Amino acid sequence: MNPLRIVTRMLALVSLLFLAACASGPVTELPPAEEPEIAALTQEIRSLAPDVDPDEAARAARISLQYPRQLALQYGVTDPPLRHNMLVNMGLRDRGLCWHWADDLQARLEEENFRTLTLHRAIANADSRWRIDHSTVIVSARGEGLFDGIVLDPWRNGGLLHWSPVTEDPEYVWVPRQEVFAERIRQLEAEGRPVPQG
């Protein structure tokens, strides 16, 4: 066998053992969201438009701050997000990639049947060779676009919600998910590769 291949396999094995050791910590429940934080996010959502229902803003804020803490426990999060991603990709955890967080938070928020709020999905880094794609949920006032909304990102801090106006996010430049998907389909078609259905 090629010596380089032996070294590569040994490094992969050591990395796997390191990750398994790091992942063996106990899964603990995150502390509940505190009322001042819920009130601040509620006010931010209410300020999206004059006709945002105060009760809907409060429910959206409470769910967005509390539900990801439950997801962190369900996902078995014991590590920072990128390390947890590696555990999911290696089959050592079932869920916890950014799009899992976004899917699950969006599904929970949709159960509320908001009348004055709209949920959007966005992706960052889709055009970067050096950074992984990142998915999130965005809430806006009914009839407003994604860029007028607030990022609701539970992945970035392992279940502790990051929220900010979309255009003021300190880490990511967001693009509507449907635009990213459309571009990927164009690229596959241009390369003559099959386009996934569904």
Secondary structure, DSSP 4 states (H G I P E B T S, - for coil): --HHHHHHHHHHHHHHHHHHHHTTSPP-PPPPPPHHHHHHHHHHHHTT-TTS-HHHHHHHHHHHHHHHHHHHHHHT--S-HHHHHHHHHTTSSS--SHHHHHHHHHHHHHTT--SSEEEEEEEESTT-SSS--EEEEEEEETT--GGGSEEEESTTTTTS-EEEEGGG-SS--EEEHHHHHHHHHHHHHHTTPPPPP-
